[in-house]
Amino acid sequence: MIFGKYINRYYLRYAPALLLGLAALLTVDYIQLLIPQLYRLVINGMNLGQVVVGGETLAFTKEVLLQHICRPMIWIVVLMVIGRFLWRVCFCGSRQTCASGCSTTAASSRSSIIR
């Protein structure tokens, strides 16, 4: 049973971390959807010699490439790294906290059995 008495306590205890992890996961998923749009700009610029950025048609130059494609791509990569780290720490960190408490209890009970 997923929503038993003990699991609900776990959800309530780690709710802030789990919600932050969920928000980070959804943000990373959304940011990943922006990458193909930037690739489309590069391909259209290479094929047509011009790109449409913000409703404005610009010639595909080195400055346009750096300013409208590379700089946003760098920010996307940085945000993805931070977001992935954050959601993994939030989800797995709360699990490790619970597991470390359980494992020390199990280890102490094993040592008392061996003696």
Summary of the structure (lengths in Angstrom):
residues: 115
radius of gyration: 23.7
end to end distance: 35.9
largest distance: 79.1
contacts: 283
relative contact order: 0.12
helix: 82%
strand: 7%
